[in-house]
Amino acid sequence: MRKILLNLLFLLTSISLIGQTLKFQGGTTLSNLDWNLNNNISFYNQSFIGYSGLIGLDYFERKYINISSNFGLVRKGGKETIIFTDSEGYQTSEKTNNAHLDYLSINSTIDFKYSIKEKVIPFISFGPRTDYLISYSNEFKGLDEMNELNKITYGLTIGAGIRYDMLKFQI
């Protein structure tokens, strides 16, 4: 516990002395799965809306470029709709099932930015990403037991947006 507090104190001190930007990001994720059974039937291939929550730092800030590193939680998955019919083939009801995977995500990006006004800064960013699986829904239990579930995934993070500077804060 003492090491965590000392690291947090060091982090906060370095942010104030070097001028790094501490940031919190939250939002939604859009994903789907495409499980194929004998290449004929797909499962969980409808879009699933998950969440993401990340904390990070922007550093090596220059006029047109900076580096950003983030870590946090990301939920991905897919959903499927099961339609129930009667003996004559008419729909009687439907049920939506969700399958999700929860990851601890770590990424670093290079942010390219260009100030169009003093406080308005559009940017684009890209960089590598690593996700480590920390939990999953029951639909994945069989895959995990057969060692077919990837615990670590790699990818690319791509982003774009507009920052607005306010005194000591950015939106």
C-alpha positions in Angstrom: 0.0 0.0 0.0 2.9 2.3 0.8 4.4 1.8 -2.6 1.1 2.6 -4.3 0.8 5.8 -2.4 4.4 6.8 -3.1 3.9 6.1 -6.9 0.7 8.1 -6.9 2.5 11.0 -5.1 5.4 10.8 -7.6 2.9 10.7 -10.5 1.0 13.8 -9.3 4.3 15.7 -8.6 5.7 14.9 -12.0 2.5 16.0 -13.7 2.6 19.4 -12.0 6.3 19.9 -12.6 6.7 18.7 -16.2 3.3 19.8 -17.5 1.9 16.5 -18.6 -1.8 16.0 -19.0 -3.7 13.5 -16.9 -6.8 12.4 -18.7 -9.9 10.3 -18.0 -11.8 8.8 -20.9 -15.1 7.0 -20.9 -17.4 5.9 -23.7 -19.0 3.1 -25.6 -17.5 0.4 -27.7 -19.2 -1.2 -30.7 -18.3 -4.8 -31.6 -19.6 -8.1 -32.8 -18.5 -11.7 -32.8 -18.8 -14.1 -35.7 -18.8 -17.6 -34.4 -19.3 -20.0 -37.3 -20.6 -23.5 -36.8 -19.6 -25.7 -39.8 -19.5 -22.4 -41.9 -23.3 -22.4 -42.0 -24.6 -20.8 -38.8 -23.2 -17.6 -37.2 -23.6 -16.8 -33.6 -23.4 -13.4 -31.8 -22.8 -11.6 -35.1 -25.1 -8.6 -34.3 -23.6 -5.4 -33.0 -23.0 -5.2 -29.2 -22.7 -1.9 -27.4 -20.2 -2.2 -24.5 -18.2 0.4 -22.5 -14.7 1.6 -22.0 -13.1 3.6 -19.2 -9.5 4.6 -19.4 -7.0 6.7 -17.5 -3.9 8.1 -19.2 -1.2 10.6 -19.6 -0.2 12.9 -22.5 3.5 13.6 -22.5 6.4 14.8 -24.7 4.0 17.6 -25.7 5.1 19.7 -28.6 3.2 22.2 -30.8 2.0 19.6 -33.4 2.6 16.2 -31.7 2.5 14.4 -28.4 2.5 10.8 -27.1 -0.5 9.5 -25.1 -0.6 6.3 -23.0 -3.7 4.9 -21.5 -4.9 1.9 -19.4 -8.4 0.8 -18.3 -11.3 -1.5 -18.9 -13.0 -2.3 -22.2 -16.0 -4.5 -22.8 -16.5 -6.2 -26.2 -18.9 -8.8 -27.4 -21.8 -9.7 -29.6 -25.5 -10.4 -29.4 -28.0 -12.6 -31.1 -31.7 -12.7 -31.3 -33.5 -16.0 -30.9 -37.0 -16.1 -32.5 -39.5 -18.5 -31.1 -42.3 -19.8 -33.4 -45.4 -21.9 -33.0 -46.1 -25.2 -34.8 -47.4 -23.3 -37.8 -44.2 -21.1 -38.1 -45.6 -17.9 -36.8 -43.4 -15.9 -34.4 -44.6 -16.0 -30.8 -41.7 -14.2 -29.1 -38.1 -13.4 -29.3 -35.1 -13.2 -26.9 -31.8 -11.4 -27.2 -28.7 -13.0 -25.8 -25.5 -11.1 -25.1 -22.0 -12.6 -24.9 -19.3 -10.3 -23.6 -15.5 -10.2 -22.9 -14.0 -7.8 -20.4 -10.4 -6.7 -21.0 -7.7 -4.7 -19.3 -6.5 -2.5 -22.1 -3.2 -0.8 -22.5 -2.3 1.5 -25.4 0.1 4.2 -26.5 -0.6 6.6 -29.4 1.0 9.3 -31.3 -1.3 12.3 -31.4 -1.0 14.7 -34.3 -2.7 18.1 -33.6 -3.1 21.5 -35.2 -4.5 24.4 -33.3 -7.1 26.3 -35.4 -7.9 28.7 -32.7 -6.1 29.4 -29.4 -8.1 26.9 -27.5 -9.6 24.6 -30.1 -7.3 21.8 -31.2 -8.4 19.0 -33.6 -6.3 15.9 -33.5 -5.8 12.4 -35.0 -4.0 9.6 -33.3 -2.9 6.0 -33.8 -0.8 3.4 -32.0 -0.4 -0.1 -30.7 -2.8 -1.7 -28.2 -2.8 -4.8 -26.0 -5.8 -6.2 -24.3 -5.7 -8.8 -21.5 -8.8 -10.8 -20.8 -9.9 -10.6 -17.2 -13.5 -12.0 -17.3 -16.2 -13.2 -19.7 -19.8 -14.3 -19.9 -20.9 -18.0 -19.6 -21.0 -18.4 -23.4 -17.2 -18.5 -23.4 -16.8 -21.1 -20.7 -16.5 -24.0 -23.1 -13.9 -22.2 -25.2 -11.8 -21.5 -22.1 -11.9 -25.1 -21.0 -10.7 -26.2 -24.4 -7.9 -23.5 -24.3 -9.4 -21.9 -27.4 -10.0 -18.5 -25.8 -7.2 -15.9 -26.4 -6.2 -14.3 -23.2 -4.1 -11.6 -24.9 -5.1 -9.7 -28.0 -3.1 -7.1 -30.0 -4.4 -4.4 -32.2 -4.3 -0.8 -33.4 -6.0 2.1 -31.8 -7.1 4.9 -34.1 -8.8 8.0 -33.0 -9.8 11.6 -33.9 -11.4 14.4 -32.1 -11.3 18.0 -31.0 -9.8 19.2 -27.7 -10.9 22.4 -26.1 -8.6 24.0 -23.5 -10.1 25.7 -20.5 -7.7 27.2 -17.9 -6.1 24.0 -16.5 -8.6 21.5 -18.0 -9.2 20.1 -21.5 -12.5 18.8 -22.8 
